[in-house]
Amino acid sequence: MNIVVIGTGYVGLVTGVALSEIGHDVCCIDIDADKVAKLKKAISPIYEPGIEALIEKNIEAGRLSFSTDLKAAVADSSVVYLAVGTPQKQDGSANLDYIEAAAANIAQSIVQDTIVVVKSTVPVGTNRYLKEFIQNQTPYRISIVSNPEFLREGVAVHDVFHGDRIVLGADDTAALEKLEMINQGFQIPIFKTALESAEMIKYASNAFLATKISFINEIANICEKAGGDIREVSAGMGMDSRIGSAFLQAGIGYGGSCFPKDTLALNHIAKNVGYDFGLIQSVIDANKVQQLKLVKVLKTHYSNLVGKQIALLGVAFKPETDDIREAASEVIIEELLRCGAKVSIFDPVASANMKAVFGNAIHVADTISEVLYQADAALVVTEWNEIKNIQLAEFTSQMSHPVVLDGRLVFDKSEMKQAGISYYSVGTGELEINEPVYI
Ligand code: UDX
């Protein structure tokens, strides 16, 4: 089957590559000529483990190509995937400029009846609107299928072949059957729904997962005062199959390109229909507070942060990605700088992205030893393996004051105590001073 995928961002690239891997002939389109030139050489514009090998393999097999020429590609195919970005506007609503521009291009380029498959996350009702929008500009028959994406960054190549379900939403039975056939090679359960249901499944799934995270973070905050270890609490709750153990890891909140944007967008969708979705507002508010939790604890220890050297261990919004969008690290750094601290960061792949935001206001360390050197405190922000595997002697030998605030619960409290490190981790009590620290 000849398939065109428009947009080689995160979702579009992984989708296009995966469709080629299951045997389809796929042409991925992007307006960015540099990106396309790199992709033709199997160089990925995003850091995603395993993606380049798959690109190379499928280019060699003659099933995958990249181009800037939307018109030529679309003329050759009756199935066009739309995977362009839907950034969020100031008020939390989705900016549809890119998707409308791409839809207009499709309308002007098709030469046969066409199925447009929308991968982009769009507010409920948008796909129906897009169908009219394209149909009004072409004599050919347009069908729209909503096919929301559930990939996690960093493990997207795994997820795309091992998802729990593929959701296909449409009012058009023939289009649904065709998409079902296209997706059969993934051997993942296919769930067919109405158009609006598919759109809502995406928002509701992400909002629910974000709710789980904010919920467990609130419980962690209560444990710190009331007693109880959040790791045990999460494990015990997760054993209830009605709750499940996933997304119950307490820490410094969720970030990334989806949860923050989608929770705000869902809140906006609710407001638009006159519904006050207080629950999601609380989830969003709790996450904002949680992202600054380590700085709050740091301030109880050092009453004045002026001139204090603070090391950030990790800046990516989660491990195995260079993505810093909506990461807790950014608000942490902002607040530390505002308080007059000196900030040094280490991240295996995301440092350059953070440097681009803060420039010379922060120091980028190439190694863990360097970031810890003469630091007054280290904040664990991202649970990279390199960070989980730090030898505890590194903290005591490199830091001016071995104070570790663990936002991802990666170290063991009793081992930290034995090593003479003052230690705090979210949801396991207050900062324990294990060595005199001079303020
Ligand atoms: C998420 C969804 O999982 C995916 O289905 C959707 O398509 C896009 O959004 P992603 O943003 O890649 O994927 O990351 P994910 O692994 O879900 O983590 C999101 C954030 O939540 C990260 O900042 C992570 O650190 C945080 N998180 C996750 C927790 O704090 N606790 C948890 O238990 C799980």
Residues whose N, C-alpha, C, O or C-beta is under 5 A from the ligand:
A	BS01	UDX	E149 F150 L151 R152 E153 I213 F247 L248 Q249 G251 G253 Y254 G255 G256 S257 C258 F259 F317 K318
